[in-house]
Amino acid sequence: MGCLQSSDTGASSVETTDGDTALTSQRKFAVKNLDDQNIVVGEGELEVTDTDLVLHSANTASIKWPLRFLRRYGFDENLFSFESGRRCPTGEGIYAFSTKHAKTIFTLVEHNVRIETAEPEPANGELKRL
Protein backbone atom coordinates (compact mmCIF):
# COMPACT_ATOMS: atom_id res chain seq x y z
CA MET A 1 0.00 0.00 0.00
CA GLY A 2 1.21 3.52 -0.55
CA CYS A 3 0.22 7.05 -1.32
CA LEU A 4 -1.88 8.50 -4.12
CA GLN A 5 -0.53 11.16 -6.42
CA SER A 6 -2.05 13.23 -9.21
CA SER A 7 -0.62 12.91 -12.67
CA ASP A 8 -0.64 15.47 -15.46
CA THR A 9 -3.43 13.59 -17.25
CA GLY A 10 -5.95 14.22 -14.50
CA ALA A 11 -5.88 10.55 -13.60
CA SER A 12 -4.72 9.37 -10.21
CA SER A 13 -1.82 7.07 -9.60
CA VAL A 14 -1.62 4.60 -6.77
CA GLU A 15 1.93 3.86 -5.70
CA THR A 16 2.46 0.54 -3.99
CA THR A 17 5.12 -0.15 -1.37
CA ASP A 18 7.21 -2.03 -3.92
CA GLY A 19 7.37 1.12 -6.08
CA ASP A 20 4.89 0.05 -8.77
CA THR A 21 2.51 2.73 -9.95
CA ALA A 22 -0.90 1.97 -11.43
CA LEU A 23 -2.94 4.76 -13.02
CA THR A 24 -6.61 4.95 -12.22
CA SER A 25 -9.12 7.56 -13.30
CA GLN A 26 -11.86 5.46 -11.78
CA ARG A 27 -13.74 7.13 -8.95
CA LYS A 28 -16.89 4.94 -8.97
CA PHE A 29 -16.78 1.32 -7.91
CA ALA A 30 -19.39 -1.45 -7.98
CA VAL A 31 -20.25 -2.42 -4.39
CA LYS A 32 -22.64 -4.57 -2.39
CA ASN A 33 -23.78 -3.02 0.89
CA LEU A 34 -23.60 -5.55 3.74
CA ASP A 35 -25.36 -5.56 7.10
CA ASP A 36 -23.75 -6.52 10.41
CA GLN A 37 -24.22 -10.23 9.57
CA ASN A 38 -22.62 -9.90 6.12
CA ILE A 39 -25.94 -10.21 4.28
CA VAL A 40 -26.25 -8.12 1.12
CA VAL A 41 -28.85 -5.38 1.68
CA GLY A 42 -28.25 -3.42 -1.50
CA GLU A 43 -26.08 -2.89 -4.54
CA GLY A 44 -24.79 0.20 -6.26
CA GLU A 45 -21.74 2.29 -6.99
CA LEU A 46 -19.59 3.93 -4.34
CA GLU A 47 -18.04 7.15 -5.62
CA VAL A 48 -15.01 8.78 -4.02
CA THR A 49 -14.99 12.54 -4.61
CA ASP A 50 -12.50 15.07 -3.28
CA THR A 51 -14.73 15.73 -0.25
CA ASP A 52 -17.30 12.90 0.01
CA LEU A 53 -18.15 9.24 -0.30
CA VAL A 54 -21.36 8.92 -2.35
CA LEU A 55 -23.45 5.76 -2.70
CA HIS A 56 -25.46 5.66 -5.92
CA SER A 57 -28.20 3.00 -6.01
CA ALA A 58 -30.95 2.37 -8.54
CA ASN A 59 -34.36 3.82 -7.67
CA THR A 60 -33.12 5.62 -4.53
CA ALA A 61 -31.56 8.98 -3.80
CA SER A 62 -27.78 9.02 -3.51
CA ILE A 63 -26.35 8.98 0.02
CA LYS A 64 -23.42 11.28 0.75
CA TRP A 65 -20.94 11.02 3.63
CA PRO A 66 -18.54 13.98 3.96
CA LEU A 67 -15.00 12.65 4.42
CA ARG A 68 -14.33 15.13 7.23
CA PHE A 69 -17.07 13.47 9.33
CA LEU A 70 -15.83 9.89 8.96
CA ARG A 71 -14.46 8.56 12.23
CA ARG A 72 -12.66 5.48 10.89
CA TYR A 73 -12.27 3.64 7.61
CA GLY A 74 -10.40 0.59 6.43
CA PHE A 75 -10.33 -2.42 4.20
CA ASP A 76 -9.74 -6.14 4.36
CA GLU A 77 -9.31 -8.09 1.12
CA ASN A 78 -12.73 -7.57 -0.56
CA LEU A 79 -14.36 -5.35 2.07
CA PHE A 80 -14.24 -1.57 2.50
CA SER A 81 -15.87 -0.20 5.64
CA PHE A 82 -16.18 3.07 7.51
CA GLU A 83 -17.80 4.59 10.56
CA SER A 84 -19.77 7.78 10.01
CA GLY A 85 -20.08 10.42 12.69
CA ARG A 86 -23.20 12.14 13.98
CA ARG A 87 -22.66 15.13 11.67
CA CYS A 88 -23.12 12.96 8.56
CA PRO A 89 -26.58 13.15 6.92
CA THR A 90 -27.15 9.50 7.93
CA GLY A 91 -25.96 10.09 11.49
CA GLU A 92 -23.71 7.65 13.30
CA GLY A 93 -23.26 4.21 11.80
CA ILE A 94 -20.92 1.58 10.46
CA TYR A 95 -21.11 0.76 6.76
CA ALA A 96 -19.52 -2.17 4.96
CA PHE A 97 -19.25 -2.74 1.24
CA SER A 98 -18.14 -5.88 -0.53
CA THR A 99 -16.02 -4.97 -3.56
CA LYS A 100 -12.94 -6.19 -5.37
CA HIS A 101 -11.71 -2.57 -5.28
CA ALA A 102 -11.55 -2.22 -1.46
CA LYS A 103 -7.84 -1.30 -1.38
CA THR A 104 -8.23 1.29 -4.16
CA ILE A 105 -11.22 2.91 -2.44
CA PHE A 106 -9.30 3.00 0.84
CA THR A 107 -6.28 4.61 -0.83
CA LEU A 108 -8.40 7.28 -2.55
CA VAL A 109 -10.25 8.09 0.70
CA GLU A 110 -7.00 8.21 2.66
CA HIS A 111 -5.45 10.57 0.12
CA ASN A 112 -8.46 12.90 0.03
CA VAL A 113 -8.72 13.00 3.83
CA ARG A 114 -5.02 13.90 4.07
CA ILE A 115 -5.46 16.73 1.57
CA GLU A 116 -8.59 18.01 3.33
CA THR A 117 -6.92 17.99 6.74
CA ALA A 118 -3.51 19.06 5.34
CA GLU A 119 -1.90 16.14 7.16
CA PRO A 120 1.45 15.14 5.63
CA GLU A 121 1.75 11.72 3.98
CA PRO A 122 3.66 9.24 6.16
CA ALA A 123 7.26 8.75 5.02
CA ASN A 124 7.25 4.97 5.40
CA GLY A 125 4.15 4.35 3.23
CA GLU A 126 2.09 3.09 6.16
CA LEU A 127 -1.61 3.98 6.08
CA LYS A 128 -4.05 3.62 8.92
CA ARG A 129 -6.38 0.65 9.01
CA LEU A 130 -9.37 -0.27 11.12
MDAnalysis code that builds the backbone (N, CA, C; Angstrom):
import MDAnalysis as mda
import numpy as np

u = mda.Universe.empty(390, n_residues=130, atom_resindex=np.repeat(np.arange(130), 3), trajectory=True)
u.add_TopologyAttr("name", ["N", "CA", "C"] * 130)
u.add_TopologyAttr("resid", np.arange(1, 131))
u.add_TopologyAttr("resname", ["MET", "GLY", "CYS", "LEU", "GLN", "SER", "SER", "ASP", "THR", "GLY", "ALA", "SER", "SER", "VAL", "GLU", "THR", "THR", "ASP", "GLY", "ASP", "THR", "ALA", "LEU", "THR", "SER", "GLN", "ARG", "LYS", "PHE", "ALA", "VAL", "LYS", "ASN", "LEU", "ASP", "ASP", "GLN", "ASN", "ILE", "VAL", "VAL", "GLY", "GLU", "GLY", "GLU", "LEU", "GLU", "VAL", "THR", "ASP", "THR", "ASP", "LEU", "VAL", "LEU", "HIS", "SER", "ALA", "ASN", "THR", "ALA", "SER", "ILE", "LYS", "TRP", "PRO", "LEU", "ARG", "PHE", "LEU", "ARG", "ARG", "TYR", "GLY", "PHE", "ASP", "GLU", "ASN", "LEU", "PHE", "SER", "PHE", "GLU", "SER", "GLY", "ARG", "ARG", "CYS", "PRO", "THR", "GLY", "GLU", "GLY", "ILE", "TYR", "ALA", "PHE", "SER", "THR", "LYS", "HIS", "ALA", "LYS", "THR", "ILE", "PHE", "THR", "LEU", "VAL", "GLU", "HIS", "ASN", "VAL", "ARG", "ILE", "GLU", "THR", "ALA", "GLU", "PRO", "GLU", "PRO", "ALA", "ASN", "GLY", "GLU", "LEU", "LYS", "ARG", "LEU"])
u.atoms.positions = np.array([
    [0.851, -1.169, 0.000],
    [0.000, 0.000, 0.000],
    [0.894, 1.229, 0.000],
    [0.402, 2.325, -0.516],
    [1.212, 3.521, -0.546],
    [0.362, 4.752, -0.667],
    [0.935, 5.790, -1.224],
    [0.219, 7.047, -1.320],
    [-0.339, 7.233, -2.718],
    [-1.236, 8.186, -2.851],
    [-1.878, 8.497, -4.116],
    [-1.334, 9.818, -4.603],
    [-1.061, 9.921, -5.875],
    [-0.526, 11.159, -6.416],
    [-1.255, 11.502, -7.695],
    [-1.428, 12.797, -7.968],
    [-2.049, 13.232, -9.211],
    [-1.027, 13.200, -10.324],
    [-1.491, 12.852, -11.506],
    [-0.622, 12.909, -12.672],
    [-1.071, 14.059, -13.556],
    [-0.312, 14.372, -14.562],
    [-0.641, 15.472, -15.458],
    [-1.882, 15.205, -16.292],
    [-2.298, 13.946, -16.415],
    [-3.430, 13.593, -17.253],
    [-4.756, 13.758, -16.535],
    [-4.719, 14.101, -15.271],
    [-5.947, 14.218, -14.499],
    [-6.338, 12.896, -13.866],
    [-5.637, 11.841, -14.218],
    [-5.884, 10.546, -13.603],
    [-5.128, 10.506, -12.281],
    [-5.428, 9.544, -11.459],
    [-4.722, 9.375, -10.208],
    [-3.784, 8.195, -10.344],
    [-2.713, 8.217, -9.590],
    [-1.818, 7.070, -9.597],
    [-1.689, 6.550, -8.182],
    [-1.757, 5.252, -8.057],
    [-1.624, 4.602, -6.768],
    [-0.250, 3.970, -6.739],
    [0.584, 4.409, -5.798],
    [1.930, 3.860, -5.695],
    [1.945, 2.809, -4.608],
    [2.393, 1.621, -4.955],
    [2.456, 0.535, -3.992],
    [3.777, 0.584, -3.255],
    [3.903, -0.177, -2.174],
    [5.123, -0.154, -1.368],
    [6.317, -0.701, -2.135],
    [6.084, -1.515, -3.154],
    [7.214, -2.029, -3.920],
    [7.603, -1.092, -5.058],
    [6.981, 0.118, -5.113],
    [7.368, 1.118, -6.080],
    [6.580, 1.096, -7.372],
    [5.710, 0.091, -7.569],
    [4.892, 0.046, -8.773],
    [3.834, 1.135, -8.716],
    [3.536, 1.702, -9.877],
    [2.514, 2.731, -9.949],
    [1.458, 2.305, -10.956],
    [0.205, 2.325, -10.540],
    [-0.896, 1.968, -11.431],
    [-1.807, 3.180, -11.574],
    [-2.062, 3.599, -12.795],
    [-2.937, 4.756, -13.025],
    [-4.393, 4.338, -12.893],
    [-5.184, 5.195, -12.284],
    [-6.613, 4.953, -12.216],
    [-7.346, 6.280, -12.292],
    [-8.260, 6.377, -13.229],
    [-9.115, 7.558, -13.295],
    [-10.473, 7.193, -12.720],
    [-10.605, 5.954, -12.317],
    [-11.864, 5.457, -11.779],
    [-12.130, 6.051, -10.405],
    [-13.312, 6.575, -10.233],
    [-13.744, 7.130, -8.952],
    [-15.032, 6.471, -8.472],
    [-15.668, 5.671, -9.335],
    [-16.891, 4.944, -8.968],
    [-16.602, 3.456, -9.041],
    [-17.074, 2.741, -8.022],
    [-16.777, 1.322, -7.908],
    [-18.046, 0.545, -7.580],
    [-18.250, -0.580, -8.259],
    [-19.385, -1.450, -7.979],
    [-19.225, -2.027, -6.576],
    [-20.296, -1.924, -5.766],
    [-20.252, -2.420, -4.393],
    [-21.561, -3.122, -4.036],
    [-21.464, -3.967, -3.021],
    [-22.639, -4.567, -2.394],
    [-22.613, -4.137, -0.938],
    [-23.682, -3.489, -0.491],
    [-23.783, -3.021, 0.888],
    [-24.162, -4.206, 1.777],
    [-23.384, -4.413, 2.839],
    [-23.602, -5.547, 3.744],
    [-24.102, -5.068, 5.095],
    [-24.943, -5.888, 5.733],
    [-25.363, -5.560, 7.096],
    [-24.374, -6.157, 8.088],
    [-24.686, -6.061, 9.381],
    [-23.747, -6.519, 10.407],
    [-23.579, -8.033, 10.450],
    [-24.376, -8.772, 9.659],
    [-24.223, -10.229, 9.574],
    [-23.739, -10.647, 8.185],
    [-23.171, -9.693, 7.458],
    [-22.622, -9.900, 6.117],
    [-23.645, -10.360, 5.090],
    [-24.884, -9.929, 5.251],
    [-25.938, -10.209, 4.285],
    [-26.083, -8.987, 3.389],
    [-26.139, -9.223, 2.081],
    [-26.254, -8.123, 1.124],
    [-27.618, -7.457, 1.288],
    [-27.613, -6.148, 1.523],
    [-28.852, -5.384, 1.685],
    [-29.078, -4.405, 0.538],
    [-28.109, -4.306, -0.358],
    [-28.250, -3.418, -1.503],
    [-27.016, -3.454, -2.376],
    [-27.184, -2.971, -3.603],
    [-26.076, -2.888, -4.544],
    [-26.052, -1.502, -5.155],
    [-24.898, -1.102, -5.622],
    [-24.786, 0.201, -6.260],
    [-23.356, 0.518, -6.598],
    [-23.087, 1.804, -6.719],
    [-21.742, 2.288, -6.989],
    [-21.335, 3.234, -5.878],
    [-20.144, 3.036, -5.350],
    [-19.589, 3.925, -4.342],
    [-18.611, 4.846, -5.050],
    [-18.872, 6.148, -4.976],
    [-18.036, 7.145, -5.619],
    [-17.187, 7.860, -4.576],
    [-15.912, 8.030, -4.882],
    [-15.008, 8.776, -4.017],
    [-14.757, 10.122, -4.696],
    [-15.258, 11.204, -4.085],
    [-14.992, 12.537, -4.608],
    [-13.898, 13.173, -3.748],
    [-13.531, 14.390, -4.067],
    [-12.505, 15.066, -3.279],
    [-12.936, 15.294, -1.838],
    [-14.252, 15.390, -1.588],
    [-14.735, 15.732, -0.248],
    [-15.733, 14.743, 0.339],
    [-16.219, 13.781, -0.466],
    [-17.295, 12.903, 0.008],
    [-17.152, 11.473, -0.493],
    [-17.830, 10.569, 0.214],
    [-18.151, 9.242, -0.301],
    [-19.621, 9.321, -0.684],
    [-19.974, 8.842, -1.878],
    [-21.355, 8.916, -2.349],
    [-21.776, 7.538, -2.817],
    [-22.893, 7.040, -2.272],
    [-23.450, 5.756, -2.699],
    [-24.589, 6.023, -3.662],
    [-24.434, 5.536, -4.894],
    [-25.458, 5.660, -5.925],
    [-26.127, 4.297, -6.070],
    [-27.439, 4.244, -5.859],
    [-28.203, 3.003, -6.008],
    [-29.393, 3.268, -6.921],
    [-29.797, 2.241, -7.649],
    [-30.952, 2.373, -8.543],
    [-32.215, 2.639, -7.734],
    [-33.042, 3.527, -8.241],
    [-34.362, 3.823, -7.666],
    [-34.338, 4.442, -6.275],
    [-33.184, 4.918, -5.820],
    [-33.123, 5.615, -4.526],
    [-32.217, 6.832, -4.663],
    [-32.415, 7.792, -3.800],
    [-31.562, 8.982, -3.802],
    [-30.155, 8.597, -3.350],
    [-29.171, 9.275, -3.903],
    [-27.782, 9.019, -3.512],
    [-27.572, 9.422, -2.056],
    [-26.703, 8.691, -1.380],
    [-26.353, 8.978, 0.018],
    [-24.936, 9.510, 0.035],
    [-24.733, 10.620, 0.727],
    [-23.425, 11.277, 0.750],
    [-22.895, 11.325, 2.178],
    [-21.626, 10.925, 2.340],
    [-20.942, 11.017, 3.627],
    [-19.729, 11.926, 3.451],
    [-19.719, 13.106, 4.041],
    [-18.541, 13.978, 3.957],
    [-17.327, 13.295, 4.599],
    [-16.205, 13.301, 3.907],
    [-15.003, 12.645, 4.423],
    [-14.571, 13.215, 5.764],
    [-14.786, 14.501, 5.977],
    [-14.331, 15.126, 7.230],
    [-15.115, 14.632, 8.443],
    [-16.271, 13.973, 8.219],
    [-17.073, 13.467, 9.330],
    [-16.963, 11.955, 9.504],
    [-16.051, 11.325, 8.763],
    [-15.833, 9.888, 8.960],
    [-14.908, 9.700, 10.150],
    [-15.279, 8.813, 11.035],
    [-14.461, 8.565, 12.226],
    [-13.323, 7.595, 11.934],
    [-13.639, 6.509, 11.224],
    [-12.655, 5.479, 10.892],
    [-13.007, 4.912, 9.529],
    [-12.030, 4.333, 8.871],
    [-12.269, 3.640, 7.613],
    [-11.143, 2.647, 7.416],
    [-11.424, 1.600, 6.654],
    [-10.403, 0.587, 6.430],
    [-10.851, -0.422, 5.400],
    [-10.000, -1.379, 5.152],
    [-10.328, -2.421, 4.197],
    [-9.703, -3.728, 4.638],
    [-10.268, -4.806, 4.117],
    [-9.743, -6.142, 4.362],
    [-10.114, -6.994, 3.157],
    [-9.142, -7.307, 2.337],
    [-9.307, -8.091, 1.118],
    [-10.415, -7.531, 0.228],
    [-11.631, -8.025, 0.305],
    [-12.726, -7.574, -0.557],
    [-13.804, -6.804, 0.209],
    [-13.403, -6.094, 1.256],
    [-14.362, -5.352, 2.074],
    [-13.803, -3.973, 2.408],
    [-14.565, -2.931, 2.074],
    [-14.240, -1.569, 2.504],
    [-15.305, -1.175, 3.508],
    [-14.888, -0.610, 4.636],
    [-15.865, -0.203, 5.645],
    [-15.458, 1.128, 6.253],
    [-16.448, 1.804, 6.822],
    [-16.180, 3.068, 7.505],
    [-17.230, 3.304, 8.573],
    [-16.870, 4.166, 9.514],
    [-17.797, 4.594, 10.563],
    [-18.086, 6.068, 10.341],
    [-19.370, 6.380, 10.189],
    [-19.768, 7.778, 10.006],
    [-20.061, 8.403, 11.367],
    [-19.819, 9.685, 11.457],
    [-20.078, 10.418, 12.687],
    [-21.473, 11.015, 12.704],
    [-21.840, 11.593, 13.804],
    [-23.196, 12.141, 13.981],
    [-23.484, 13.325, 13.066],
    [-22.453, 13.980, 12.545],
    [-22.664, 15.128, 11.670],
    [-22.889, 14.732, 10.214],
    [-22.794, 13.444, 9.904],
    [-23.124, 12.958, 8.561],
    [-24.648, 12.988, 8.389],
    [-25.134, 13.152, 7.155],
    [-26.582, 13.153, 6.921],
    [-27.278, 11.889, 7.427],
    [-26.571, 10.766, 7.454],
    [-27.149, 9.504, 7.931],
    [-27.007, 9.351, 9.438],
    [-26.253, 10.236, 10.074],
    [-25.963, 10.088, 11.490],
    [-24.869, 9.061, 11.707],
    [-24.740, 8.621, 12.949],
    [-23.708, 7.646, 13.296],
    [-24.052, 6.284, 12.713],
    [-23.039, 5.552, 12.313],
    [-23.264, 4.208, 11.802],
    [-21.997, 3.606, 11.243],
    [-22.035, 2.302, 11.080],
    [-20.923, 1.575, 10.464],
    [-21.449, 0.984, 9.170],
    [-20.708, 1.206, 8.093],
    [-21.115, 0.764, 6.763],
    [-20.038, -0.128, 6.185],
    [-20.457, -1.224, 5.566],
    [-19.521, -2.169, 4.961],
    [-19.960, -2.464, 3.538],
    [-18.976, -2.517, 2.650],
    [-19.247, -2.739, 1.236],
    [-18.318, -3.821, 0.700],
    [-18.907, -4.835, 0.123],
    [-18.140, -5.877, -0.534],
    [-17.780, -5.393, -1.930],
    [-16.490, -5.422, -2.262],
    [-16.016, -4.971, -3.562],
    [-14.612, -5.489, -3.804],
    [-14.299, -5.767, -5.056],
    [-12.937, -6.191, -5.374],
    [-11.986, -4.999, -5.426],
    [-12.517, -3.793, -5.233],
    [-11.711, -2.568, -5.275],
    [-11.521, -1.951, -3.889],
    [-11.618, -2.744, -2.832],
    [-11.546, -2.222, -1.464],
    [-10.261, -1.439, -1.201],
    [-9.135, -1.971, -1.627],
    [-7.845, -1.303, -1.382],
    [-7.767, 0.025, -2.133],
    [-8.259, 0.058, -3.369],
    [-8.227, 1.291, -4.156],
    [-9.117, 2.353, -3.527],
    [-10.314, 1.958, -3.092],
    [-11.221, 2.909, -2.436],
    [-10.561, 3.461, -1.184],
    [-9.989, 2.576, -0.382],
    [-9.303, 3.001, 0.843],
    [-8.208, 4.017, 0.532],
    [-7.397, 3.730, -0.482],
    [-6.284, 4.605, -0.830],
    [-6.776, 5.971, -1.290],
    [-7.831, 6.005, -2.096],
    [-8.401, 7.276, -2.546],
    [-8.957, 8.079, -1.371],
    [-9.688, 7.410, -0.481],
    [-10.249, 8.087, 0.695],
    [-9.120, 8.628, 1.567],
    [-8.118, 7.800, 1.831],
    [-6.996, 8.214, 2.663],
    [-6.316, 9.454, 2.076],
    [-6.081, 9.435, 0.790],
    [-5.451, 10.574, 0.116],
    [-6.296, 11.835, 0.251],
    [-7.582, 11.726, -0.018],
    [-8.464, 12.900, 0.031],
    [-8.627, 13.434, 1.450],
    [-8.651, 12.555, 2.429],
    [-8.721, 12.998, 3.831],
    [-7.444, 13.744, 4.193],
    [-6.304, 13.246, 3.776],
    [-5.022, 13.900, 4.073],
    [-4.962, 15.293, 3.449],
    [-5.440, 15.420, 2.223],
    [-5.457, 16.733, 1.566],
    [-6.402, 17.671, 2.309],
    [-7.587, 17.171, 2.659],
    [-8.587, 18.009, 3.328],
    [-8.117, 18.469, 4.699],
    [-7.391, 17.633, 5.398],
    [-6.919, 17.989, 6.738],
    [-5.493, 18.515, 6.720],
    [-4.887, 18.578, 5.523],
    [-3.507, 19.060, 5.342],
    [-2.525, 18.292, 6.208],
    [-2.796, 17.010, 6.406],
    [-1.904, 16.140, 7.163],
    [-0.856, 15.579, 6.207],
    [0.417, 15.642, 6.547],
    [1.445, 15.139, 5.627],
    [1.351, 13.627, 5.452],
    [1.710, 13.155, 4.256],
    [1.747, 11.723, 3.978],
    [2.841, 11.088, 4.843],
    [2.611, 9.883, 5.372],
    [3.663, 9.235, 6.164],
    [4.841, 8.858, 5.274],
    [6.042, 8.995, 5.802],
    [7.257, 8.746, 5.024],
    [7.447, 7.268, 4.710],
    [6.994, 6.389, 5.583],
    [7.249, 4.966, 5.395],
    [6.176, 4.252, 4.589],
    [5.183, 4.965, 4.052],
    [4.153, 4.349, 3.228],
    [3.063, 3.665, 4.019],
    [3.113, 3.717, 5.333],
    [2.095, 3.087, 6.162],
    [0.825, 3.935, 6.161],
    [-0.320, 3.301, 6.023],
    [-1.608, 3.976, 6.084],
    [-2.416, 3.373, 7.207],
    [-3.288, 4.154, 7.798],
    [-4.049, 3.623, 8.923],
    [-5.110, 2.642, 8.465],
    [-5.366, 1.665, 9.281],
    [-6.376, 0.652, 9.007],
    [-7.265, 0.513, 10.218],
    [-8.449, -0.013, 9.994],
    [-9.374, -0.270, 11.117],
    [-8.836, -1.348, 11.998],
])
